[in-house]
Amino acid sequence: MFLVSYFYPNHKATIEEGEDYVEMKQWKYTKPMAIILCIITVVIYVLLGTN
């Protein structure tokens, strides 16, 4: 990808006018979802590891 962009650079300049800002706040289910995903991942590895 680096070589392609080196030999064929993008000559079109993009200018974004009126950038809108997004309010970034933490999702209230972040920690429970992270714990659930970790548990599911460990269960999958355990199930695939047992024959």
Biopython code that builds the backbone (N, CA, C, O; Angstrom):
import numpy as np
from Bio.PDB.StructureBuilder import StructureBuilder

atoms = [
    (1, "MET", "N", (0.825, -1.181, 0.000)),
    (1, "MET", "CA", (0.000, 0.000, 0.000)),
    (1, "MET", "C", (0.876, 1.253, 0.000)),
    (1, "MET", "O", (0.555, 2.249, -0.648)),
    (2, "PHE", "N", (1.977, 1.187, 0.732)),
    (2, "PHE", "CA", (2.882, 2.327, 0.769)),
    (2, "PHE", "C", (3.472, 2.597, -0.611)),
    (2, "PHE", "O", (3.583, 3.747, -1.035)),
    (3, "LEU", "N", (3.848, 1.529, -1.304)),
    (3, "LEU", "CA", (4.438, 1.709, -2.634)),
    (3, "LEU", "C", (3.433, 2.274, -3.628)),
    (3, "LEU", "O", (3.783, 3.108, -4.462)),
    (4, "VAL", "N", (2.201, 1.828, -3.544)),
    (4, "VAL", "CA", (1.168, 2.343, -4.445)),
    (4, "VAL", "C", (0.953, 3.824, -4.194)),
    (4, "VAL", "O", (0.865, 4.605, -5.143)),
    (5, "SER", "N", (0.865, 4.228, -2.922)),
    (5, "SER", "CA", (0.647, 5.640, -2.628)),
    (5, "SER", "C", (1.883, 6.489, -2.941)),
    (5, "SER", "O", (1.766, 7.689, -3.188)),
    (6, "TYR", "N", (3.072, 5.862, -2.930)),
    (6, "TYR", "CA", (4.282, 6.593, -3.286)),
    (6, "TYR", "C", (4.322, 6.877, -4.787)),
    (6, "TYR", "O", (4.640, 7.992, -5.199)),
    (7, "PHE", "N", (4.001, 5.874, -5.601)),
    (7, "PHE", "CA", (4.075, 6.041, -7.044)),
    (7, "PHE", "C", (2.827, 6.691, -7.638)),
    (7, "PHE", "O", (2.909, 7.334, -8.685)),
    (8, "TYR", "N", (1.682, 6.534, -6.992)),
    (8, "TYR", "CA", (0.434, 7.125, -7.470)),
    (8, "TYR", "C", (-0.212, 7.914, -6.340)),
    (8, "TYR", "O", (-1.195, 7.454, -5.757)),
    (9, "PRO", "N", (0.317, 9.091, -6.016)),
    (9, "PRO", "CA", (-0.250, 9.859, -4.903)),
    (9, "PRO", "C", (-1.611, 10.460, -5.271)),
    (9, "PRO", "O", (-1.929, 10.664, -6.442)),
    (10, "ASN", "N", (-2.382, 10.727, -4.254)),
    (10, "ASN", "CA", (-3.695, 11.338, -4.440)),
    (10, "ASN", "C", (-3.503, 12.835, -4.638)),
    (10, "ASN", "O", (-3.004, 13.522, -3.747)),
    (11, "HIS", "N", (-3.897, 13.345, -5.805)),
    (11, "HIS", "CA", (-3.693, 14.757, -6.113)),
    (11, "HIS", "C", (-4.911, 15.613, -5.762)),
    (11, "HIS", "O", (-4.852, 16.840, -5.848)),
    (12, "LYS", "N", (-5.985, 14.988, -5.379)),
    (12, "LYS", "CA", (-7.185, 15.733, -5.035)),
    (12, "LYS", "C", (-7.125, 16.158, -3.571)),
    (12, "LYS", "O", (-6.949, 15.329, -2.679)),
    (13, "ALA", "N", (-7.270, 17.437, -3.341)),
    (13, "ALA", "CA", (-7.266, 17.945, -1.967)),
    (13, "ALA", "C", (-8.700, 17.943, -1.446)),
    (13, "ALA", "O", (-9.611, 18.444, -2.104)),
    (14, "THR", "N", (-8.884, 17.388, -0.284)),
    (14, "THR", "CA", (-10.211, 17.370, 0.320)),
    (14, "THR", "C", (-10.257, 18.385, 1.447)),
    (14, "THR", "O", (-9.437, 18.363, 2.364)),
    (15, "ILE", "N", (-11.218, 19.260, 1.359)),
    (15, "ILE", "CA", (-11.403, 20.292, 2.377)),
    (15, "ILE", "C", (-12.799, 20.119, 2.951)),
    (15, "ILE", "O", (-13.799, 20.216, 2.239)),
    (16, "GLU", "N", (-12.848, 19.863, 4.249)),
    (16, "GLU", "CA", (-14.133, 19.705, 4.907)),
    (16, "GLU", "C", (-14.513, 21.015, 5.573)),
    (16, "GLU", "O", (-13.763, 21.569, 6.377)),
    (17, "GLU", "N", (-15.681, 21.491, 5.224)),
    (17, "GLU", "CA", (-16.144, 22.741, 5.795)),
    (17, "GLU", "C", (-17.156, 22.461, 6.888)),
    (17, "GLU", "O", (-17.960, 21.535, 6.778)),
    (18, "GLY", "N", (-17.117, 23.241, 7.918)),
    (18, "GLY", "CA", (-18.104, 23.123, 8.981)),
    (18, "GLY", "C", (-18.035, 21.805, 9.716)),
    (18, "GLY", "O", (-19.010, 21.055, 9.741)),
    (19, "GLU", "N", (-16.900, 21.515, 10.312)),
    (19, "GLU", "CA", (-16.751, 20.261, 11.028)),
    (19, "GLU", "C", (-17.711, 20.219, 12.213)),
    (19, "GLU", "O", (-17.734, 21.125, 13.046)),
    (20, "ASP", "N", (-18.490, 19.166, 12.269)),
    (20, "ASP", "CA", (-19.404, 18.990, 13.386)),
    (20, "ASP", "C", (-18.730, 18.141, 14.450)),
    (20, "ASP", "O", (-18.082, 17.139, 14.148)),
    (21, "TYR", "N", (-18.891, 18.551, 15.690)),
    (21, "TYR", "CA", (-18.287, 17.813, 16.784)),
    (21, "TYR", "C", (-19.314, 16.870, 17.382)),
    (21, "TYR", "O", (-20.488, 17.215, 17.519)),
    (22, "VAL", "N", (-18.865, 15.687, 17.734)),
    (22, "VAL", "CA", (-19.724, 14.669, 18.301)),
    (22, "VAL", "C", (-19.464, 14.616, 19.803)),
    (22, "VAL", "O", (-18.318, 14.610, 20.252)),
    (23, "GLU", "N", (-20.531, 14.579, 20.553)),
    (23, "GLU", "CA", (-20.380, 14.491, 21.994)),
    (23, "GLU", "C", (-19.954, 13.071, 22.347)),
    (23, "GLU", "O", (-20.668, 12.109, 22.064)),
    (24, "MET", "N", (-18.789, 12.953, 22.965)),
    (24, "MET", "CA", (-18.241, 11.657, 23.310)),
    (24, "MET", "C", (-18.444, 11.416, 24.800)),
    (24, "MET", "O", (-17.843, 12.085, 25.640)),
    (25, "LYS", "N", (-19.299, 10.452, 25.111)),
    (25, "LYS", "CA", (-19.459, 10.071, 26.506)),
    (25, "LYS", "C", (-19.454, 8.558, 26.593)),
    (25, "LYS", "O", (-19.785, 7.867, 25.629)),
    (26, "GLN", "N", (-19.076, 8.052, 27.754)),
    (26, "GLN", "CA", (-18.915, 6.617, 27.921)),
    (26, "GLN", "C", (-20.274, 5.933, 27.915)),
    (26, "GLN", "O", (-21.239, 6.417, 28.505)),
    (27, "TRP", "N", (-20.321, 4.785, 27.226)),
    (27, "TRP", "CA", (-21.516, 3.970, 27.185)),
    (27, "TRP", "C", (-21.697, 3.335, 28.551)),
    (27, "TRP", "O", (-20.725, 2.841, 29.123)),
    (28, "LYS", "N", (-22.895, 3.329, 29.089)),
    (28, "LYS", "CA", (-23.095, 2.872, 30.461)),
    (28, "LYS", "C", (-22.929, 1.368, 30.621)),
    (28, "LYS", "O", (-22.801, 0.895, 31.751)),
    (29, "TYR", "N", (-22.925, 0.608, 29.555)),
    (29, "TYR", "CA", (-22.757, -0.847, 29.629)),
    (29, "TYR", "C", (-21.354, -1.291, 29.210)),
    (29, "TYR", "O", (-21.168, -2.455, 28.854)),
    (30, "THR", "N", (-20.378, -0.406, 29.243)),
    (30, "THR", "CA", (-19.039, -0.740, 28.770)),
    (30, "THR", "C", (-18.388, -1.837, 29.606)),
    (30, "THR", "O", (-17.924, -2.838, 29.061)),
    (31, "LYS", "N", (-18.351, -1.658, 30.911)),
    (31, "LYS", "CA", (-17.679, -2.641, 31.774)),
    (31, "LYS", "C", (-18.395, -3.985, 31.792)),
    (31, "LYS", "O", (-17.730, -5.013, 31.665)),
    (32, "PRO", "N", (-19.738, -4.031, 31.945)),
    (32, "PRO", "CA", (-20.385, -5.349, 31.898)),
    (32, "PRO", "C", (-20.195, -6.062, 30.560)),
    (32, "PRO", "O", (-20.006, -7.278, 30.531)),
    (33, "MET", "N", (-20.243, -5.325, 29.463)),
    (33, "MET", "CA", (-20.058, -5.933, 28.149)),
    (33, "MET", "C", (-18.637, -6.443, 27.980)),
    (33, "MET", "O", (-18.435, -7.504, 27.390)),
    (34, "ALA", "N", (-17.646, -5.709, 28.484)),
    (34, "ALA", "CA", (-16.259, -6.161, 28.400)),
    (34, "ALA", "C", (-16.060, -7.443, 29.194)),
    (34, "ALA", "O", (-15.368, -8.353, 28.739)),
    (35, "ILE", "N", (-16.658, -7.522, 30.372)),
    (35, "ILE", "CA", (-16.542, -8.726, 31.194)),
    (35, "ILE", "C", (-17.205, -9.914, 30.501)),
    (35, "ILE", "O", (-16.647, -11.011, 30.471)),
    (36, "ILE", "N", (-18.394, -9.694, 29.945)),
    (36, "ILE", "CA", (-19.114, -10.763, 29.244)),
    (36, "ILE", "C", (-18.315, -11.252, 28.038)),
    (36, "ILE", "O", (-18.227, -12.458, 27.805)),
    (37, "LEU", "N", (-17.734, -10.336, 27.273)),
    (37, "LEU", "CA", (-16.945, -10.734, 26.106)),
    (37, "LEU", "C", (-15.698, -11.517, 26.508)),
    (37, "LEU", "O", (-15.319, -12.472, 25.830)),
    (38, "CYS", "N", (-15.062, -11.120, 27.603)),
    (38, "CYS", "CA", (-13.894, -11.872, 28.081)),
    (38, "CYS", "C", (-14.295, -13.275, 28.507)),
    (38, "CYS", "O", (-13.594, -14.236, 28.191)),
    (39, "ILE", "N", (-15.407, -13.411, 29.215)),
    (39, "ILE", "CA", (-15.879, -14.720, 29.652)),
    (39, "ILE", "C", (-16.220, -15.596, 28.456)),
    (39, "ILE", "O", (-15.860, -16.774, 28.427)),
    (40, "ILE", "N", (-16.908, -15.035, 27.470)),
    (40, "ILE", "CA", (-17.268, -15.793, 26.272)),
    (40, "ILE", "C", (-16.007, -16.256, 25.539)),
    (40, "ILE", "O", (-15.946, -17.389, 25.061)),
    (41, "THR", "N", (-14.999, -15.379, 25.452)),
    (41, "THR", "CA", (-13.753, -15.738, 24.777)),
    (41, "THR", "C", (-13.054, -16.889, 25.490)),
    (41, "THR", "O", (-12.582, -17.827, 24.847)),
    (42, "VAL", "N", (-12.986, -16.821, 26.812)),
    (42, "VAL", "CA", (-12.345, -17.889, 27.581)),
    (42, "VAL", "C", (-13.119, -19.198, 27.422)),
    (42, "VAL", "O", (-12.510, -20.259, 27.284)),
    (43, "VAL", "N", (-14.450, -19.136, 27.440)),
    (43, "VAL", "CA", (-15.268, -20.345, 27.280)),
    (43, "VAL", "C", (-15.041, -20.965, 25.907)),
    (43, "VAL", "O", (-14.957, -22.188, 25.790)),
    (44, "ILE", "N", (-14.942, -20.148, 24.878)),
    (44, "ILE", "CA", (-14.703, -20.666, 23.523)),
    (44, "ILE", "C", (-13.348, -21.364, 23.464)),
    (44, "ILE", "O", (-13.240, -22.455, 22.903)),
    (45, "TYR", "N", (-12.316, -20.750, 24.037)),
    (45, "TYR", "CA", (-11.002, -21.387, 24.037)),
    (45, "TYR", "C", (-11.014, -22.694, 24.819)),
    (45, "TYR", "O", (-10.396, -23.670, 24.393)),
    (46, "VAL", "N", (-11.699, -22.728, 25.944)),
    (46, "VAL", "CA", (-11.769, -23.954, 26.728)),
    (46, "VAL", "C", (-12.506, -25.039, 25.946)),
    (46, "VAL", "O", (-12.059, -26.185, 25.913)),
    (47, "LEU", "N", (-13.623, -24.694, 25.322)),
    (47, "LEU", "CA", (-14.388, -25.671, 24.571)),
    (47, "LEU", "C", (-13.623, -26.194, 23.351)),
    (47, "LEU", "O", (-13.705, -27.377, 23.020)),
    (48, "LEU", "N", (-12.887, -25.311, 22.694)),
    (48, "LEU", "CA", (-12.127, -25.758, 21.529)),
    (48, "LEU", "C", (-10.867, -26.522, 21.931)),
    (48, "LEU", "O", (-10.335, -27.303, 21.142)),
    (49, "GLY", "N", (-10.392, -26.301, 23.153)),
    (49, "GLY", "CA", (-9.182, -26.971, 23.601)),
    (49, "GLY", "C", (-9.425, -28.373, 24.118)),
    (49, "GLY", "O", (-8.491, -29.172, 24.190)),
    (50, "THR", "N", (-10.660, -28.692, 24.481)),
    (50, "THR", "CA", (-10.957, -30.025, 24.995)),
    (50, "THR", "C", (-11.415, -30.918, 23.847)),
    (50, "THR", "O", (-12.255, -30.531, 23.034)),
    (51, "ASN", "N", (-10.865, -32.081, 23.800)),
    (51, "ASN", "CA", (-11.248, -33.021, 22.731)),
    (51, "ASN", "C", (-11.833, -34.263, 23.324)),
    (51, "ASN", "O", (-12.217, -35.175, 22.591)),
]
sb = StructureBuilder()
sb.init_structure("model")
sb.init_model(0)
sb.init_chain("A")
sb.init_seg("    ")
for serial, (resi, resn, name, xyz) in enumerate(atoms, 1):
    if name == "N":
        sb.init_residue(resn, " ", resi, " ")
    sb.init_atom(name, np.array(xyz, "f"), 0.0, 1.0, " ", f" {name:<3s}", serial, name[0])
structure = sb.get_structure()
